[in-house]
Amino acid sequence: MRAGPFPELLRLPVTVNGIELGRTVEALVDGEGRLIGFELACRDGSRRFLPAGAAEIGTSEIRVASALVFLDERELGWYRERAAATR
């Protein structure tokens, strides 16, 4: 995926085997505008980071093989400091 605000990817449900675990709230891009991942608002109230490479991005949902691919808020902070967020 290339540069852009990725509005079509925001607010999509993130699912494992059809079960919604959260929704995307921001797309994080590198300095060249390439998508590196998403900030998620999870159903448990937490914010997590989902690397784009660990996701299967569809038109109506983003699928992951396991919730273990989500990084916690500390790692999310690391990516937010080094990437640009789009909303």
C-alpha distance (Angstrom), angle and dihedral (degrees) to the residues before:
residue distance angle dihedral
M1 . . .
R2 3.78 . .
A3 3.77 138.5 .
G4 3.75 122.4 -49.5
P5 3.75 141.5 95.9
F6 3.83 92.3 -83.3
P7 3.82 93.6 -143.8
E8 3.80 90.1 165.1
L9 3.82 89.7 63.6
L10 3.79 97.9 51.7
R11 3.79 120.6 99.8
L12 3.80 91.4 13.5
P13 3.79 115.4 143.5
V14 3.80 116.2 -110.2
T15 3.79 109.5 -142.7
V16 3.79 142.8 -173.9
N17 3.81 113.1 -160.0
G18 3.80 89.8 -18.9
I19 3.82 94.7 -51.3
E20 3.81 114.0 122.5
L21 3.80 112.5 -129.4
G22 3.80 98.9 171.7
R23 3.79 146.7 -41.4
T24 3.77 133.6 -101.8
V25 3.80 114.7 -105.9
E26 3.81 100.6 170.7
A27 3.77 137.7 16.5
L28 3.80 113.2 -141.4
V29 3.79 118.1 -148.1
D30 3.79 132.9 -173.9
G31 3.80 125.7 -121.3
E32 3.79 91.0 -81.1
G33 3.80 93.9 50.9
R34 3.81 97.2 -104.1
L35 3.77 116.8 145.6
I36 3.81 111.0 -110.2
G37 3.79 100.6 169.1
F38 3.77 150.8 -55.0
E39 3.76 138.9 -87.8
L40 3.79 107.3 -132.5
A41 3.76 132.2 -156.7
C42 3.79 100.6 -147.0
R43 3.78 126.2 -152.6
D44 3.82 90.7 -114.1
G45 3.83 89.1 62.4
S46 3.79 95.9 -104.8
R47 3.80 129.6 121.4
R48 3.79 117.8 -129.2
F49 3.78 140.0 172.8
L50 3.81 122.4 -117.8
P51 3.81 115.0 -165.0
A52 3.81 110.0 -135.0
G53 3.80 90.7 -132.6
A54 3.81 90.7 62.1
A55 3.80 93.7 53.6
E56 3.77 136.2 79.7
I57 3.79 102.4 -143.4
G58 3.79 115.2 -151.1
T59 3.78 132.9 172.5
S60 3.80 95.6 -102.3
E61 3.81 103.5 23.9
I62 3.77 144.7 10.3
R63 3.78 112.9 -125.0
V64 3.79 127.3 -156.1
A65 3.79 129.1 -176.3
S66 3.80 93.2 -132.0
A67 3.79 141.5 -1.4
L68 3.81 85.8 -120.0
V69 3.82 88.7 83.4
F70 3.84 90.2 68.8
L71 3.80 115.7 99.0
D72 3.80 119.6 -144.6
E73 3.80 128.0 -114.1
R74 3.81 93.5 -86.1
E75 3.81 91.9 58.7
L76 3.81 90.3 41.3
G77 3.81 87.4 58.1
W78 3.80 90.5 52.6
Y79 3.82 91.5 54.0
R80 3.82 93.0 43.4
E81 3.83 90.3 55.7
R82 3.80 91.7 53.0
A83 3.79 102.7 36.6
A84 3.77 138.6 55.7
A85 3.80 117.3 -114.7
T86 3.77 123.5 -140.1
R87 3.77 124.1 -160.2
